[in-house]
Amino acid sequence: MEIIFSVTQESDGGFVAECLSHDIFTQGNTWEELRRNVREAVTGYFFDQPKPTAIRLHLVRDELFSCA
């Protein structure tokens, strides 16, 4: 089983991750910290059941700029 997190970058540079299929949310100041926090959050969420075999982090970039 693979679970997918939607990741957005905050204006301060940190990252927020939200699992699309389970109620798992976490954040990190760097990409590496986010990866560690996601792994820890998934381990905690699935502590008494089979853990996913893979975690996918999908970075969503939303950019707005003027065309004038």
N, C-alpha and C positions, 0 to 999 in steps of 0.2 A: 504494500500500500504506500502511495506517495501522498503527502499533503503539501498544499501550496499556500505560501504567504504572499500577500500583496504588501510591498514595501514602498513607503514614500519618504522623501527626504524633507526634513523640517527646515524652516528658514534659518535656524541657528546652525545647520549643518548635520544635526543628528538624524537618526533614522527611526521610523516606527513601522512595525510589522504586525499584520493582522491575518490570521489564518482564515481561509475562505470556507472551510468545511467544519471547523470546530471553534469553540469560544476560547481562542488563545491569542493573546496580545502581548507584545513586548516592545522594547526600544533599546537603542544603543547610541552612544556618541560617535562611534566609528563603525565602519562596516564589519570589522573583525569582532568588535564588542557585540554588535547586533547578532552575528552568527552564533557566538557563544550563548547569548541570552535566548535565542530561538531554540537552540538545542536543549538548554536547561528547562525552558518552559514546556517543550514537547515531552521531555522526560518526566516532568512533574505531572503533566496532564494525563499521560498514559501510564502512570506508576503501577496500576493494578490490572493492566490489559496489554495486549500485544502492541508494541511500538511500531510506527511506520518504518518502512525500509528506506525511504528517501524523503528529504525535505527540499522543496523547491522555493527559492526566494525570487519573486518576480518584482523587479524594481520598476515602479510606475513614475514616469516623469511628466509632469504637467507644467507646460511653459506657456506664458501669455506675453505677447509683445505687440507693440503698435506697428501697424503697417502704413501709417501716414508719414 
